[in-house]
Amino acid sequence: MIYEYALEPTVLAAWASNDRDYAEFLREYGLGTPRLVSTFPKKKVSKLRSYLLQHSPQDTQSLSGRRYIEMVTKLIESVVIRDVADLQTSVWSEAVVSEDNRAPFGVILSSVAICAENNITPNSMYLPDSIWNHAYQSNMQRTNAGLFSMIGNLVRLSTKHIVIIDPFGWSDEAIGFVRYMINSIHPNRLTGEIPKITLFYKEKRGGKNAGSGSPAADHVKDRIMQGLDGGGGDLKVEVLELREAAGSDVFHNRCILTEHGGVLTGHGIGVSNNELHTDEAILMREKIYQKKWLQFVEEKCFEVVSKA
């Protein structure tokens, strides 16, 4: 539900000079949207920032100049890291085609049409069948492949964190999907950096009428690692069993987060693998994403029962 965009700087500069295009960029690109800009033609975010600022309007104190700088600042808050091959040309349109042939972008947005199937321009991006149009929510089959089709790019493009949040993340079905996801994220990656994977699940207390409780985090982690191709290699996996603390919010939503955004699902990762069963996947808007990231990653608003 997210896509890597190669964005020509001249397009960004043109948008900065137009009220509507400027507002649309702030609304339709970056964290909480399906459109994330690539670090191309650079490898590092700091280098991309410098590169883009070199293409800013000549008068940086003009309205368009100030807007351009603001757009660059927003853009680099959440970009797709790409290990760009050594460029044989400084011409952006030639370099992007060469890089796309090596490792395809989701979309190439250029000022004029270029020779690439995934290319759009400001003049073509609003056509009815344009690849610029991305869904914010979709129906899916409750199978490993169905759920992964919703989050595949989210986890494939991540280089820092993949966070899985599901109250029943300890179940057999959920563990099966975590294994499937991990085994599926290695192909077609854009960088050698592998993100840390963290699973949060909610404590379930057993009892006479409640059945057995949730297993400890080390048991859940062992079961995940035993099912990985090659034993997981150097992959870093962390599992935490949580309990709602006094004064905390409730732990009930099911979602998958990375540094690039998050996807909510109704049933969570415990898929039935019955093709007749369906669920919905919803791309989180930025405020909802930030709330979940704060709760589980930055502030850890729940009590840790067990950890592995």
Buried (B, 14 or more C-beta within 10 A) or exposed (E): BBBBBBBBBEBBBBBBBBEEBBEEBBEEBBBBBBBBBBBBBBBEBEEBBEBBBEBBBEEEEEEBBBBBBBBBEBBBEBBBBBEBBEBEEEEBBBBBBEBBEEBBBBBBBBBEEBEBEBBBBBEBBEEEEEBBEBEEEBEBBBBBBBBBBBBBBBBBBBBEBBBBBBBBBBBEBBBBBBBBBBBBBEEEBBBEEBBBBBBBBBBBEEEEEEEEEBBBBEBBBBBBBEBBEEEBEEBEBBBBBBBBEEEEEEBEBBBBBBBBBBBBBEBBBBBEBEEEBBBEBBBBBBEBBBBBBEBBBEEBBBEBBBEB
